[in-house]
Amino acid sequence: MNGYQCYTKRTIDVLPLEVVTAKQYNYNLGIKLIRGAYMNEERELATKGNYESPVWDTIEDTHKCYNQNMEHIIKNMSKNDMLFVASHNVDTIELAKRLVVENDLKSANCVRFGQLRGFSDQVTGGLAAEGFRVYKYVPFGPTE
């Protein structure tokens, strides 16, 4: 699986190409969709390096990028592809659930969900209760 940080501006253009390429070369798509966690660091690096920030200017733009990419992937994926929706955002989760059902992908379990351990337990529990594959993941390694 390839992970894509949707807080970067380029992701809105890159992910649709990944979907097209998977179809063109007949390989199973595997994407972990991440909203992003390093916005401040990226902005600081851009300022220090005197280049345009690679991240969206607002959280709303980041949400839009994430949701548009997720929708595009779900609408274009086969039951052999895999999308990991790494999100704590309730609106995003609701959109994903609706799209999975509308595109008849629920029984294939090809769209899976995950949240960090200790975060959004109500989201994780609700997804599991509704029969979706959902994971808690634990970061490992040094924090600095």
Secondary structure as the mmCIF struct_conf table of DSSP 4:
data_model
#
loop_
_struct_conf.conf_type_id
_struct_conf.id
_struct_conf.beg_label_comp_id
_struct_conf.beg_label_asym_id
_struct_conf.beg_label_seq_id
_struct_conf.end_label_comp_id
_struct_conf.end_label_asym_id
_struct_conf.end_label_seq_id
STRN STRN1 ASN A 2 GLN A 5
TURN_TY1_P TURN_TY1_P1 CYS A 6 TYR A 7
STRN STRN2 THR A 8 THR A 8
TURN_TY1_P TURN_TY1_P2 LYS A 9 ARG A 10
HELX_RH_AL_P HELX_RH_AL_P1 THR A 11 GLN A 24
TURN_TY1_P TURN_TY1_P3 TYR A 25 ASN A 26
STRN STRN3 GLY A 30 ILE A 34
BEND BEND1 ALA A 37 ALA A 37
HELX_RH_AL_P HELX_RH_AL_P2 MET A 39 GLY A 49
TURN_TY1_P TURN_TY1_P4 ASN A 50 ASN A 50
BEND BEND2 TYR A 51 TYR A 51
BEND BEND3 PRO A 54 PRO A 54
STRN STRN4 VAL A 55 VAL A 55
BEND BEND4 ASP A 57 THR A 58
HELX_RH_AL_P HELX_RH_AL_P3 ILE A 59 ASN A 76
TURN_TY1_P TURN_TY1_P5 LYS A 79 ASN A 80
STRN STRN5 MET A 82 ALA A 86
HELX_RH_AL_P HELX_RH_AL_P4 VAL A 90 GLU A 102
TURN_TY1_P TURN_TY1_P6 ASN A 103 ASP A 104
TURN_TY1_P TURN_TY1_P7 LYS A 106 ASN A 109
STRN STRN6 VAL A 111 LEU A 116
TURN_TY1_P TURN_TY1_P8 ARG A 117 GLY A 118
BEND BEND5 PHE A 119 PHE A 119
HELX_RH_AL_P HELX_RH_AL_P5 ASP A 121 ALA A 129
TURN_TY1_P TURN_TY1_P9 GLU A 130 GLY A 131
STRN STRN7 VAL A 134 TYR A 137
BEND BEND6 GLY A 141 GLY A 141
#
